Amino acid sequence: ELESFFIDWKKRIPQKPLSFVIIDSAFCKNRLDKNVENMKIIETYTKLGVVKNFEIGNYS
């Protein structure tokens, strides 16, 4: 699902890079950054320029 999102985003017109932020929260157990495969996908699309900024922020 995550990769299909990035593929669709890459096809968008206008092609603007995506800023992608994951919020760190004690209430969320299934965060994207906890899955190795998801992190590989995010890294791939960051290298391709689809994702401009990627960060993990704290919920406060």
Protein Blocks (a to p, Z undefined) as FASTA:
>chain_A
ZZmmmmmmmmpccdddddddddddfklmbbfklpmklmmmmmmmmmnomambdcddddZZ
